[in-house]
């Protein structure tokens, strides 16, 4: 069961890291997975966006909900 505090903490953590480079892993469907790099670009009340720059079109942005992080549908790892 997801708790409101977990969702709030996830939003706060992502908001603190706007502009940070991240390693991104998620399921694209039909047994296809994406693993690459990007930058957390914007944070909104229900979603956040990641600007991709790993072999993809540099203007490509993907959006994810905070629940995707909590349910482990999307895995973000901060790069140093």
C-alpha positions in Angstrom: 0.0 0.0 0.0 1.4 3.4 -1.0 1.4 6.0 1.7 0.8 9.7 1.2 4.1 10.4 3.0 6.0 8.2 0.5 4.5 10.1 -2.4 5.4 13.5 -0.7 9.0 12.3 0.0 9.4 11.1 -3.6 8.1 14.5 -5.0 10.4 16.4 -2.7 13.5 14.3 -3.6 12.9 14.7 -7.4 12.3 18.4 -7.0 15.6 18.8 -5.2 17.4 17.2 -8.1 16.1 19.2 -11.0 19.0 19.6 -13.5 20.7 16.5 -12.2 21.9 13.8 -14.5 20.2 10.4 -14.0 20.4 6.9 -15.3 16.9 5.9 -16.4 15.5 2.4 -16.7 11.9 1.6 -17.7 9.8 -0.9 -19.5 8.6 0.3 -22.9 6.2 -2.7 -23.3 6.3 -6.0 -25.1 9.5 -7.1 -23.4 11.4 -3.9 -24.5 13.4 -2.0 -22.0 15.0 1.4 -22.2 18.2 2.0 -20.3 19.9 5.4 -20.9 20.9 8.8 -19.5 19.0 12.0 -19.1 18.4 15.1 -17.0 15.5 15.8 -14.7 14.1 18.9 -16.5 10.7 19.9 -14.9 8.5 19.0 -11.9 4.7 19.3 -12.0 2.1 18.4 -9.3 1.4 14.9 -10.8 4.3 14.2 -13.1 8.0 15.1 -13.8 9.9 15.2 -17.1 13.3 13.8 -18.1 15.3 15.2 -21.1 17.0 12.3 -22.8 20.5 12.6 -24.3 21.8 9.1 -24.7 21.8 8.3 -28.4 18.2 9.6 -28.8 17.0 12.9 -30.4 18.3 15.5 -27.9 14.9 17.3 -27.9 13.0 14.2 -26.7 11.4 14.4 -23.3 9.6 11.7 -21.4 7.2 12.3 -18.6 6.6 10.0 -15.6 4.3 10.0 -12.6 5.7 9.9 -9.1 3.8 6.6 -8.5 5.9 5.1 -11.3 8.9 5.5 -9.0 7.1 4.1 -6.0 5.8 1.0 -7.9 9.3 0.5 -9.4 8.0 0.8 -13.0 10.7 3.4 -13.5 14.1 3.3 -11.9 16.1 6.6 -11.6 19.7 6.6 -10.3 21.5 9.8 -9.8 24.8 10.1 -11.6 27.7 12.0 -9.9 
